[in-house]
Each structure stands twice: as C-alpha cells, then as structure tokens.
Amino acid sequence: MYEQLIPCDHCGGRPKVGRSQRLLSKLPNPQYDYTEWGRLAGPPRIGDRMARPPEVPKTEPLVCIHCTECGMATPWEAEGRDEKAAMDRCGAVWNRRLNRPEADKSDLQRLVERELGAPDIPLVINLLSRAEGDWNELGPLFRMLAQRLVDATVTTIDSWPIDPVLNDAARFRKLAQLAKWIELEGERYVQFPEVYSPAEDQDLLFEDRIAAAIDLLPDRDRW
C-alpha cells in the first residue's frame, strides 16, 4: 500500500505504481515485425498500456514501483490474476532497498539547540528510529526533545488542532478515490459521488453532519 512505501533511498522522492506490458511469446515470428511492439523495441516502458492490434503477439500486464523524481524502479512483476498481490510484491522489494543512515549523538545535540515546534514531530520520530549508540547518553537528549515538542504543542493547540486536520484529510482522500472523470460539452470535469446523510444526523452541526456522512462511505482502495 502507498502508506507503507518508504521514500526513495536515492533522492527522497515519492514512490508510485508503474504499469506496462511485455510479450508472452519469446519465440520469433518470421511473419511479424517486432521492431514496433516487440522485444526489439526495447524493455517495457512505464505507462505503456496501449492496446495492441489483434494480429500481433499477445502481451501480459506488468507493474512495478518507481520514484517519480529520479526514476529508480523495482523489477517488473507480472500481474497474473491478482494485480494487488503483484503490487504487494513490488512494494516489499522497494522497502528492502532502503539503507537509512544512523543518527548519532551529534545529530540530537544540533536539534536540541534549535527552536522546535509541532511541525518538527516527524523529524524527531525519524531520528528516534535511526538512533544508534549509548542510550544512557541518548535518552536524556530525547527527553529534552520530547519536552520541547510538548511545550510547543500546548501553545499552538488552539490554532492547529492536529487530530481534526488529519481526520478531514482522510475523508478528502476517500472522496478523491471515489471520484471519476466526466465529459460535458467537450470539457473534462471531476465528479464526486453523492453522499447519503441519515436523517438522525440532521441536528448535528453542518461540518459534523458532512463528516459523519463521508465516514459511512466504504473504505477507499489504498492501491
């Protein structure tokens, strides 16, 4: 799943599913020119899902995980009968390629000297996951970092309610996954689904009623 894919180890870019196709038959056909659609045209290309003419050799669909920034990619996996299983295999290969640098005491000391706030929480958690060394020395430093984050969060809780923001973001992603493209008078539009709102929620606040209605939608397909 996308949420479990680690950023690119080479450039930190965002990983994404790539799709293509390749010939099923490996035997040459003297009556067919392979230079346009076949092996002689090169390896599979990301995004190549164009339908082949009926007279050419059949192909099989492929998936991979690739970086949208530098192009680093996993080997191609044949979809077979289960596309999601193939994507899971690619995701496992992608995550095994990661080689995170260790965080040491000097990294923590430099961070302690900074003014930390609530947006720095992911950074501190990342350092905690990579920390190597004597925990009798690292422990007090992490305690200082945690206290600074707590103090900063308390002062900003009224202006940045983190829990509602994340919940609303999840609801938008669910709506976006269920949206579809439509054509009207030659223009393309995004159409969101009609969301049912139960009558028993009519006394809720406007925002709460919308949130409750979206929560009733089926979970989005995370691939």
Phi, psi and omega in degrees: 000152183302322183296339182264354180280133181274143177306156184305131180289342183274313185230357182079012182287173183274127177282150183211154177283130174249144182234146178200197179205160178212162182295140174280320181274133178256359180271137180292145177245109185295342181269004184229135178272113183276355188294335182268315185246345191262204185296327182291347177280356179109180181291169177302144181248138179298130180093357181277093174237019181296134179294135180274153174300151184295338184275352183270162179302148183287155179239165175241142180287146182232155173224156174206172171248127182225158179274131181285349182262304186254349178088001176304135187217158173276166173299154179291142175240133176288136182293319185063225180264354184225097181296320183293325177295320178296319179293325176297320179295319177296320179297322178295319178295318181300314183290332179288340182282352185287140177224088185282135175290146180284147176262134182244186184298323181296324178298319180290320181297320177295325181287325179299326182284350180272162172275108183267149176221183182302322179295346181272001182302313178300325179296315181294319178297322178298316177296321180299321181289339184253001187289131176228139179142199181279113183288345172294333176267321183286327183304308179299326178293317178294327177296318177296318179297316180298319180295321178295319179294319178298314180299318181292323181291321180299322182283343183247006186296327181289329183265343182220078179286098191297321185294310177299324179298314181292322178295316179294324178297320178295323178293320178296319180296325177294317177296318181296326180290332181268355180287161179216160178273139173227153179250124177230114177054043177080000178250148181261134181229156173263125180249119177272154183289155171287128185251123182284135178242114182297150181295331182290349179265008187292340180270359178285163172297157184305309182295320181293326180292319177296316181299317180295324180293317180292326180296337180282346179293154178295152178301143181288158175280110189286352171269000000 
